[in-house]
Amino acid sequence: MAKYLTDWVRLNVGGKLFCTTIDTLTFREPDSMLAAMFSGRHTLKHEDGCVLIDRDGDYFGYILNWLRDGDVPALEAHTYKQLLKEAEYFQLSGLIDGIQISDFTRIEVIKCIQSSVTRFRGVNLCGLDLSKLDLSKIDFSYACLRNVSFSSAKLYGAKFWKADIEGATFCDSCMQECVFTEAKISQVSFVGANLERTNFSRANLERTNFSRANFSGVSCKGVYFPSVDAGRVIFDNATLEKCEFVKSNIRGASLRSVCLINCSFVGADLSNANLQDADVTNTDLEGAILKQASMEGIKLSNTNLKGANLVNA
């Protein structure tokens, strides 16, 4: 048995081998079964230098990563159910609280839609695969949609008001006129999505990928876009007033006739972007990269260009 928290220990969990430290097994969940097992108070069964644990080794790696980092893994709904069983066995209260099981299966969602159900307000659909479905006009307001796949789905006019969409994917989806007002959209992928006339007002879009998406006519007043990937996105005629694009990638994006009043692009990369006829009144472009950007007809009243790179702009 290891004597110090930093000592390494080898585990054989259901036939799968793991190496970790006593500290990892005891620190994050001090009241768990694992913490008790490796507290030094108990005699553990060994074989070939490994502590034997008769549980499912396929899920123990997720448990170790939780104990190391405190991050709940992004998994499909059926996998979460088995992981929850393991977490309950090892008495990992933090992980148990973090695992969210969907209230519906994909088949149940399809049956609801076929029965003309259009409201999923406040329900938990965490981890579901809803790709390629026609979800037009569905109301997902206040719902938990973490790690849901909406890829290639039809979502015309869908409502996501104050929904939790962290980790979801909307790749290549049709999302015209959707409403994401005050939604939590951290680490979401909208790659290739059609977002024309969609409303993102007051939404949190941290670390979100919008590459190749179509934002034409979108309303995004007061939206926070920190470090997002919006390369080659079409923002033409959109309203992005009071938005923050600090250190974001907007290379090659089309921002023609866009309202960018009172926005912040501090440290953002706008290389090769098309800003023709855009209104950047009172906008902060300090340290922004605007190399080879098209700025014909742009309105620059009271705009901060301190330290900006305007080579060939």
URWO-V605325 format. One line per field, one symbol per residue. ss: DSSP state (A for helix, B for strand, O for the rest). phi: phi as a letter, one per 20 degrees, with the letter a starting at -180 (. if undefined). burial: b if it has 16 or more other C-alpha atoms within 10 Angstrom, else e. A space follows every 10 residues. Layout:
ss->???
phi->???
burial->???
This chain:
ss->OOOOOOOBBB BBBOOBBBBB BAAAAAOOOO OOAAAAAOOO OOOOOBBOOB BBBOOOAAAA AAAAAAAAAO OOOOOOAAAA AAAAAAAAAO OOAAAAAAOO OOOOOAAAAA AAAAOOOOBO OOOBOOOOBO OOOBOOOOBO OOOBOOOOBO OOOBOOOOBO OOOBOOOOBO OOOBOOOOBO OOOBOOOOBO OOOBOOOOBO OOOBOOOOBO OOOBOOOOBO OOOBOOOOBO OOOBOOOOBO OOOBOOOOBO OOOBOOOOBO OOOBOOOOBO OOOBOOOOBO OOOBOOOOBO OOOBOOOOBO OOOBOOOOBO OOO
phi->.fecgefecd cddlndeccb dgggfcffcf deffffgden ecedfdblmd fececfffdf ffffffffdm dffecfgffg ffffgffffe lefffgfeed effcegffff ffffemfccc fmeddgnfed fmeedgmfed gmfecfmfed gleecgmfdc glfedgmfcc gleecgmfcd gmfecfledd gmfedgmedd gleddflddd gmfddgmfdc fmeedfledc fmfedgmedd fmeddgleec gmfdcfleed fmeccgmfdd gmfddgmfdd gmeedfmfec glfecfmfed fleedfmfed gme
burial->beeeeeebbb bbbeeeebee bbbbbbebbe ebbbbbebbe eeeeeeeeeb bbbebebebb ebbbebbbee ebbbbbbeeb bebbebbeeb bbebbbeebb bbebbbeebb eebeeeebbb bbbbbbbbbb bebbbbbbbb bbbbbbbbbb bbbbbbbbbb bbbbbbbbbb bbbbbbbbbb bbbbbbbbbb bbbbbbbbbb bbbbbbbbbb bbbbbbbbbb bbbbbbbbbb bbbbbbbbbb bbbbbbbbbb bbbbbbbbbb bbbbbbbbbb bbbbbbbbbb bbbbbbbbbb bbbbbeebbb eebbbeebbe eeb
